[in-house]
Amino acid sequence: MFVGNKDELEMNNKMGKIILIGAGCGDPELLTLKAVRVLKTADVVLYDALVSKEVLGFVNPQAEQISVGKKGHGESCRQVDINSMMVKFALEGKKVVRLKGGDPLIFSRAAEEMEAAKEANIPVEIVSGITTAQAVAATLGFPLTHRESARRLQFVTGHDHKGSLPEGLDWQALADKNATTVIYMPKKTLAAMSKRLQEFGLPADTHTLAVMDATMPTQKIITGTIATLPQSVENANMEGAVLVVIGSVTNI
Ligand SMILES: C[S@@+](CC[C@H](N)C(=O)[O-])C[C@H]1O[C@@H](n2cnc3c(N)ncnc32)[C@H](O)[C@@H]1O
């Protein structure tokens, strides 16, 4: 695999390439200038379900746009098929964009995609995006770290590949009340997560919030404590993408 800068990659222009781009987490203005520049010259764009149509509006109108969206554990394009498509188009000499929600290196199967490119000797470029945790904090106006009360920031997935609470998490660290813990994909396991965190010593009254569709017109916020939030989220019937943030910084 080749991870390099733009100039080095341009020198290699006879071969196609794969560019993993972060689309930010909803609001199209969260897209970076670099992302927009690359989207405008892409030949093929494989995009996720969480990428908005406004963001797709920046794509080169001549480019082929393919939805490869995966929604939780429902109907989806298999990861191996996405990898094969990316590689096939790049071997045809095309500039292939893999467009993902948030940042492309956070909970987004980037490792497998980079590995597939490496096996096929295809150069890869990565364009960072605003991950959901950052966008949520900025939108709601709270810091993710605090010099007295949140000295560690930890991102964790709420479920494993089967949709269950992941085994092998460092529960002691996650239950640290002096940390900010962000749970991506929390919906299926929030109640179990809350219970486990309290068993490991996280105080029941620790401030916690959930945000659905952050930065979008459909955004919904629920605040509470680690003890109360699971029930509140269930009652709210949140159908969109949800992020949970735990820790004193969420006392907004
Ligand atoms: C597969 S992960 C991708 C994360 C993404 N790469 C990022 O950096 O934000 C999908 C999860 O991200 C979170 N997410 C993405 N967009 C969101 C949004 N607009 N509002 C709330 N949560 C979001 C949810 O937890 C969702 O289940």
The ligand as an ORCA input file, in Angstrom:
! r2SCAN-3c Opt
* xyz 0 1
  C     -20.050      3.140     11.501
  S     -19.935      4.442     12.652
  C     -19.111      5.635     11.705
  C     -18.486      6.737     12.514
  C     -17.873      7.805     11.641
  N     -16.763      7.297     10.893
  C     -17.441      9.038     12.457
  O     -16.254      9.329     12.511
  O     -18.322      9.702     13.017
  C     -21.602      4.990     12.646
  C     -21.976      5.613     13.957
  O     -21.502      6.957     14.013
  C     -22.403      7.741     14.756
  N     -22.933      8.805     13.895
  C     -22.573      9.072     12.633
  N     -23.216     10.189     12.184
  C     -23.994     10.619     13.207
  C     -24.877     11.703     13.393
  N     -25.089     12.610     12.436
  N     -25.509     11.831     14.581
  C     -25.300     10.956     15.583
  N     -24.479      9.907     15.472
  C     -23.820      9.736     14.300
  C     -23.495      6.822     15.251
  O     -23.117      6.335     16.511
  C     -23.458      5.744     14.209
  O     -24.027      4.545     14.693
*
